[in-house]
């Protein structure tokens, strides 16, 4: 138990160095970030008439995006990977429901929380699609929810985590440098980091079924069961989709460098719900072989039971 506490303490200390300085330094106390993508953060103007697009590193204003009249007060902003278009979404909590309003549709879903505390939009997994992260409070208890922006109504796909937070107001930030976030951070009123949630904590858990993947698909890719399940569960449906995620979350990697395996392994560990280093190593090996041009030529062994 002592070692677990030490590990958690180390993670929190490390996060202070990983999270961009403006996220916990108090340099933007009057501005709530409502989205992130493509090396930019999105901030709602005081009157909600525009969404400001700022450089992630310096917070320099790049451009503004107009907001449709009367769209709403609590806004989030979503942007797809390698896209210029910013989609602004308004949220309203009313009578046990949460309403999502954008330019084309109004969607209402059950939401029994007493208070919607904060919201943020951006990608977290290898699906490379914007996700909505919501922080809610009920009877002094806080929960973080991951909502697929592509399908609000499918509440079976929502992932929720209970957070141990003291009563108060909080904002959300993303730990990212390019487009996809490694983690989501919760900041208090003083813009100090109080909790960090990593991507794998948001992904759905899984157990092996008798038929998770077809034998022919495993044979074609050269993956064993563990690597294939990690890829699928993380949101990628192919190595090409995984490749987009790697490009969106990390600086360019030289795949012929001896350090490539360590860099890719670190990225994939953040997507491993079971935190299985064997599955991470297996998928890393297949992916790097694919990037080097030796696609699927060397099977990596028998199926792993995680």
C-alpha positions in Angstrom: 0.0 0.0 0.0 2.9 2.3 0.8 4.4 1.8 -2.6 1.0 2.7 -4.3 0.8 6.0 -2.4 4.4 6.7 -3.4 3.6 6.0 -7.0 0.6 8.2 -7.0 2.6 11.0 -5.3 5.2 10.7 -7.9 2.6 10.9 -10.7 1.1 14.1 -9.3 4.6 15.7 -8.9 5.5 14.6 -12.5 2.2 16.0 -13.8 3.2 19.5 -12.6 6.0 19.4 -15.2 3.9 17.7 -17.9 1.0 20.1 -17.9 1.6 23.3 -19.8 2.6 26.1 -17.5 -0.5 28.3 -18.1 -2.7 25.4 -17.0 -1.6 25.6 -13.4 0.3 28.9 -13.0 -2.8 31.2 -12.7 -1.9 33.2 -15.8 -5.4 32.8 -17.2 -7.6 33.0 -14.1 -10.4 34.8 -15.9 -10.6 32.5 -19.0 -12.0 29.0 -19.1 -10.7 26.8 -21.8 -13.7 25.1 -23.6 -11.9 23.0 -26.1 -8.5 22.0 -27.6 -7.1 20.5 -30.8 -4.4 21.1 -33.4 -2.0 23.0 -31.1 -4.8 25.4 -30.2 -7.1 26.0 -27.2 -10.6 27.5 -27.5 -11.8 30.2 -25.1 -15.3 31.7 -25.0 -15.4 35.5 -25.1 -16.9 37.2 -22.0 -20.3 37.8 -23.7 -20.3 34.5 -25.6 -20.4 36.2 -29.0 -17.3 34.5 -30.3 -14.9 31.7 -29.5 -11.3 32.7 -29.5 -8.7 30.4 -30.9 -5.4 30.7 -29.0 -2.0 29.2 -29.5 -1.5 26.3 -27.1 2.0 27.3 -26.1 1.7 31.1 -25.7 -2.1 31.7 -25.6 -1.6 34.3 -28.4 -4.9 35.0 -30.1 -4.9 33.5 -33.6 -8.5 34.1 -34.8 -12.1 34.3 -33.6 -15.0 32.1 -34.5 -18.6 33.7 -34.4 -21.2 32.0 -32.2 -24.7 31.7 -33.5 -27.1 34.3 -31.8 -28.8 32.9 -28.7 -27.0 29.6 -28.9 -26.5 29.6 -25.1 -24.2 30.6 -22.3 -22.3 27.4 -21.4 -20.3 26.7 -24.5 -17.8 24.1 -25.6 -15.8 24.1 -28.8 -14.8 21.0 -30.8 -12.4 20.6 -33.7 -11.5 17.5 -35.6 -7.8 16.5 -36.1 -6.2 18.4 -39.0 -9.3 20.5 -39.5 -9.9 24.2 -39.6 -13.6 24.1 -38.7 -14.6 24.8 -35.1 -18.0 23.5 -34.0 -19.5 25.4 -31.1 -22.0 23.5 -28.9 -24.1 25.0 -26.1 -25.1 23.0 -23.0 -28.1 23.6 -20.8 -29.0 21.5 -17.7 -32.7 21.6 -16.9 -35.1 19.3 -15.0 -32.9 16.3 -14.9 -31.8 16.5 -18.5 -28.7 17.9 -20.3 -29.4 19.6 -23.6 -26.8 19.8 -26.4 -27.5 22.5 -29.0 -25.3 23.1 -32.1 -26.1 24.7 -35.5 -28.0 21.7 -36.8 -29.7 19.9 -33.9 -30.9 19.9 -30.3 -30.3 16.7 -28.4 -31.5 16.0 -24.8 -30.3 13.2 -22.6 -31.1 12.2 -19.0 -28.6 13.9 -16.6 -29.6 13.6 -12.9 -26.6 15.5 -11.5 -27.4 18.6 -9.5 -24.8 20.8 -11.1 -22.8 20.8 -14.3 -19.5 22.3 -13.1 -17.4 22.4 -16.2 -17.0 21.1 -19.8 -14.3 20.6 -22.3 -14.0 19.2 -25.8 -11.1 17.4 -27.5 -9.7 14.0 -28.4 -8.5 11.5 -25.9 -8.2 8.1 -27.7 -7.1 6.5 -30.9 -10.5 7.1 -32.5 -9.3 10.6 -33.4 -12.7 12.1 -32.9 -13.6 15.0 -30.5 -14.9 13.9 -27.1 -16.8 15.9 -24.6 -15.6 15.8 -21.0 -18.0 17.0 -18.3 -17.6 17.5 -14.6 -20.7 17.2 -12.5 -21.6 17.5 -8.9 -24.4 15.8 -6.9 -24.7 16.1 -3.1 -21.1 17.2 -2.8 -19.8 14.2 -4.9 -18.1 14.9 -8.2 -18.0 12.8 -11.4 -16.1 13.1 -14.7 -18.0 12.0 -17.8 -16.6 11.2 -21.3 -19.3 11.7 -23.9 -18.8 10.8 -27.6 -19.4 14.0 -29.5 -20.6 12.0 -32.5 -23.4 10.4 -30.5 -24.7 12.2 -27.4 -27.8 10.0 -27.2 -25.9 6.7 -26.7 -25.5 6.9 -23.0 -24.3 3.3 -22.9 -21.0 4.6 -24.4 -20.6 7.3 -21.8 -17.7 6.6 -19.4 -17.9 8.1 -15.9 -15.4 8.3 -13.1 -16.0 9.3 -9.5 -13.6 12.0 -8.3 -12.5 12.7 -4.7 -12.8 16.5 -4.6 -13.6 19.0 -1.9 -16.7 21.2 -2.4 -16.0 24.1 -4.7 -15.8 25.2 -8.3 -13.4 23.6 -10.7 -12.2 24.0 -14.3 -10.9 21.4 -16.8 -7.7 21.5 -18.8 -6.0 19.1 -21.2 -2.4 17.9 -21.0 -1.5 18.0 -24.7 1.0 19.5 -27.1 -0.3 18.7 -30.6 -3.9 17.6 -30.8 -4.8 14.6 -28.7 -4.6 14.8 -24.9 -2.6 12.4 -22.8 -4.7 13.4 -19.8 -7.3 15.7 -18.4 -6.5 17.9 -15.4 -8.9 19.3 -12.8 -8.0 22.8 -11.5 -9.4 24.5 -8.4 -10.5 28.2 -8.0 -6.8 29.2 -7.8 -6.0 27.3 -11.0 -4.0 24.8 -9.1 -3.9 21.2 -10.3 -5.9 18.9 -7.9 -6.3 15.8 -10.0 -5.1 14.3 -13.2 -7.0 11.7 -15.2 -5.2 9.7 -17.8 -6.7 8.6 -21.1 -6.8 4.9 -20.3 -9.0 5.6 -17.2 -11.7 6.8 -19.6 -11.7 3.9 -22.0 -14.2 1.1 -21.5 -12.9 -2.0 -19.6 -13.1 -5.4 -21.2 -12.9 -9.1 -20.7 -11.9 -11.6 -23.3 -14.8 -13.4 -25.0 -14.6 -16.7 -26.9 -14.6 -14.7 -30.2 -13.1 -11.3 -29.8 -11.5 -11.2 -33.2 -11.6 -13.5 -36.2 -8.6 -15.9 -36.6 -8.1 -14.7 -40.1 -7.9 -11.0 -39.0 -5.2 -11.9 -36.4 -3.3 -13.9 -38.9 -3.4 -11.1 -41.5 -2.1 -8.5 -39.0 0.3 -10.7 -37.2 -1.2 -9.7 -33.9 -1.9 -11.9 -31.0 -5.1 -11.5 -29.0 -3.7 -9.0 -26.5 -2.3 -6.6 -29.1 -5.5 -6.8 -31.2 -7.7 -6.2 -28.2 -5.6 -3.2 -27.1 -5.8 -1.7 -30.6 -9.6 -2.2 -30.8 -10.4 -1.1 -27.3 -8.4 2.1 -27.7 -10.7 3.2 -30.5 -8.5 2.3 -33.6 -9.9 0.0 -36.2 -6.6 -0.3 -38.1 -2.9 0.4 -37.8 -3.5 3.4 -40.1 -5.9 4.8 -37.6 -3.5 4.2 -34.8 -0.8 6.0 -36.8 -3.0 9.1 -37.0 -3.3 9.0 -33.2 0.4 8.7 -32.7 0.9 11.7 -35.0 -1.7 13.7 -33.1 -0.2 13.1 -29.7 3.6 13.2 -30.1 6.3 14.9 -32.0 7.5 13.0 -35.2 9.2 9.7 -34.3 12.1 8.3 -36.2 10.9 4.7 -36.5 14.4 3.4 -37.4 15.8 4.9 -34.2 16.5 2.6 -31.3 14.4 4.9 -29.1 11.3 4.4 -31.2 10.1 1.4 -29.3 10.3 3.3 -26.0 8.5 6.3 -27.4 5.7 4.3 -29.0 5.4 2.1 -25.9 4.8 5.1 -23.7 2.0 6.3 -26.0 0.3 3.0 -26.1 0.6 2.5 -22.3 -1.6 5.5 -21.9 -4.3 3.6 -23.9 -4.0 0.3 -22.1 -7.0 -0.1 -19.8 -5.5 -3.2 -18.2 -2.0 -1.6 -18.1 -0.6 -4.8 -19.6 2.9 -4.1 -20.6 3.0 -7.4 -22.6 0.1 -6.3 -24.8 1.8 -2.8 -25.2 5.0 -4.4 -26.3 3.3 -6.7 -28.7 1.3 -3.9 -30.4 4.3 -1.6 -30.4 6.3 -4.2 -32.3 3.6 -4.8 -34.9 3.1 -1.0 -35.4 6.8 -0.2 -35.7 7.3 -3.1 -38.2 4.4 -1.7 -40.1 6.0 1.8 -40.1 9.3 0.4 -41.2 7.7 -1.3 -44.2 7.8 -4.9 -43.0 4.0 -5.0 -42.6 2.8 -7.9 -40.7 5.6 -10.2 -41.8 6.7 -11.4 -38.4 3.9 -12.8 -36.2 4.6 -12.0 -32.6 3.6 -15.2 -30.9 0.7 -17.0 -29.4 -2.4 -15.2 -27.9 -1.8 -13.6 -24.6 -4.2 -14.0 -21.7 -4.2 -10.7 -19.8 
